[in-house]
Amino acid sequence: MSDEMTPNRPYLIRAMHEWICDNGLTTHLAVDARYPGAEVPQEFVQDGQIVLNIAPRAVTAFEAGNQEISFSARFGGVPHTVRVPVEAVMAVFARENGQGMAFEPVEPPPEPPTPDTDEGEADKPARASHLKVVK
């Protein structure tokens, strides 16, 4: 058995959401909209953050997994599919009284290296890189 446990953030988010809903309040998520993989309506982002209403009456197809939270919702009357990596969640709280939980920020993982050629581009000549090798 490993000493390394899975992150508790997704479990805490789900528990807080359930607790807030059970108390008849409206669950909101504060999200770092700049976090890699966050798919949120950019026109509602302020200072790199967005607050999302995830109350059952406000969203459809809600899924809170261990890697990401996803759902569909309307923003300004326009339907959007939202995907939020759990690491991008900064807080989960009740709109009515602010009770909930804030999380420590998580550094995004480094960008994976991109291959020089993608499939389908094999016939194109390789581009010279603008990067230089530093020794």
C-alpha positions as CSV (number, residue, x, y, z in Angstrom):
1,M,0.0,0.0,0.0
2,S,1.4,3.4,-1.0
3,D,1.7,6.3,1.3
4,E,0.8,8.6,-1.6
5,M,-2.9,9.4,-1.4
6,T,-5.0,10.9,-4.2
7,P,-5.7,14.6,-3.9
8,N,-8.7,15.4,-1.6
9,R,-9.8,18.6,-3.5
10,P,-12.4,16.8,-5.7
11,Y,-13.9,15.0,-2.7
12,L,-14.1,18.2,-0.7
13,I,-15.7,20.1,-3.7
14,R,-18.3,17.3,-4.0
15,A,-19.0,17.3,-0.2
16,M,-19.3,21.1,0.0
17,H,-21.6,21.1,-3.0
18,E,-23.9,18.4,-1.4
19,W,-23.8,20.2,2.0
20,I,-24.8,23.6,0.4
21,C,-27.6,22.0,-1.6
22,D,-28.9,20.1,1.3
23,N,-29.2,23.4,3.2
24,G,-31.3,24.9,0.3
25,L,-28.6,27.3,-0.7
26,T,-26.9,28.1,-4.1
27,T,-23.5,26.5,-4.7
28,H,-20.9,28.7,-6.5
29,L,-17.4,27.9,-7.6
30,A,-14.7,30.5,-7.9
31,V,-12.4,29.4,-10.7
32,D,-9.0,30.4,-12.1
33,A,-10.1,30.9,-15.7
34,R,-6.5,31.0,-16.8
35,Y,-5.7,27.5,-15.6
36,P,-4.8,25.2,-18.5
37,G,-7.9,23.1,-19.5
38,A,-10.4,25.6,-18.1
39,E,-13.2,26.0,-20.6
40,V,-15.4,28.9,-19.4
41,P,-17.2,31.7,-21.2
42,Q,-14.4,34.3,-21.5
43,E,-16.8,37.3,-21.7
44,F,-17.7,36.7,-18.0
45,V,-14.2,36.4,-16.7
46,Q,-12.9,39.2,-14.5
47,D,-9.3,39.6,-13.4
48,G,-8.6,36.0,-14.6
49,Q,-11.4,34.6,-12.4
50,I,-15.0,33.5,-12.9
51,V,-17.7,32.6,-10.4
52,L,-20.0,29.8,-11.6
53,N,-23.4,28.9,-10.2
54,I,-23.5,25.1,-10.1
55,A,-26.8,24.7,-8.2
56,P,-28.8,21.9,-9.8
57,R,-31.5,24.3,-11.0
58,A,-28.8,26.3,-12.9
59,V,-26.9,23.5,-14.7
60,T,-27.5,20.4,-16.7
61,A,-25.3,17.3,-17.2
62,F,-23.4,18.2,-14.1
63,E,-20.4,15.8,-13.4
64,A,-17.9,16.4,-10.6
65,G,-15.1,13.9,-11.3
66,N,-11.7,13.5,-9.7
67,Q,-10.0,15.4,-12.6
68,E,-12.6,17.9,-13.8
69,I,-16.0,19.4,-13.2
70,S,-18.2,19.7,-16.3
71,F,-21.7,20.9,-17.0
72,S,-23.9,22.9,-19.4
73,A,-25.4,26.2,-18.4
74,R,-26.7,29.4,-19.9
75,F,-24.7,32.6,-19.7
76,G,-26.6,35.7,-20.8
77,G,-29.2,33.3,-22.3
78,V,-26.5,31.5,-24.4
79,P,-25.9,27.9,-23.7
80,H,-22.2,26.9,-22.9
81,T,-20.5,23.7,-22.0
82,V,-18.1,24.4,-19.1
83,R,-15.1,22.3,-18.1
84,V,-13.0,23.1,-15.1
85,P,-10.0,21.1,-13.9
86,V,-10.4,20.5,-10.1
87,E,-7.0,22.2,-9.6
88,A,-8.5,25.4,-11.1
89,V,-11.2,25.6,-8.4
90,M,-10.2,28.3,-5.9
91,A,-13.3,28.1,-3.7
92,V,-16.7,26.5,-3.3
93,F,-19.2,28.5,-1.3
94,A,-22.9,29.3,-0.8
95,R,-23.9,32.5,-2.6
96,E,-26.4,33.5,0.2
97,N,-23.9,33.5,3.1
98,G,-20.4,32.9,1.8
99,Q,-20.0,29.7,3.8
100,G,-17.8,27.1,2.1
101,M,-14.1,26.3,1.5
102,A,-11.2,28.0,-0.2
103,F,-8.3,26.1,-1.7
104,E,-4.6,26.7,-2.0
105,P,-3.6,27.7,-5.6
106,V,-2.1,24.8,-7.6
107,E,0.7,25.4,-10.1
108,P,-0.3,24.1,-13.5
109,P,1.7,21.2,-14.8
110,P,4.4,22.1,-17.3
111,E,3.3,22.2,-20.9
112,P,4.0,18.8,-22.6
113,P,6.6,19.1,-25.5
114,T,4.9,19.4,-28.8
115,P,6.2,17.1,-31.6
116,D,7.8,18.8,-34.6
117,T,5.4,17.2,-37.0
118,D,1.8,16.2,-36.6
119,E,0.2,13.4,-38.5
120,G,-1.1,14.7,-41.8
121,E,1.8,17.2,-41.9
122,A,4.4,14.7,-42.6
123,D,4.7,15.9,-46.3
124,K,5.3,19.5,-45.3
125,P,8.9,20.6,-44.9
126,A,9.9,20.9,-41.2
127,R,10.1,24.5,-39.9
128,A,13.3,25.8,-38.4
129,S,12.8,26.4,-34.7
130,H,13.2,29.9,-33.3
131,L,14.5,28.3,-30.1
132,K,18.3,28.0,-29.4
133,V,20.1,25.4,-27.5
134,V,21.6,26.8,-24.3
135,K,24.6,24.9,-22.9
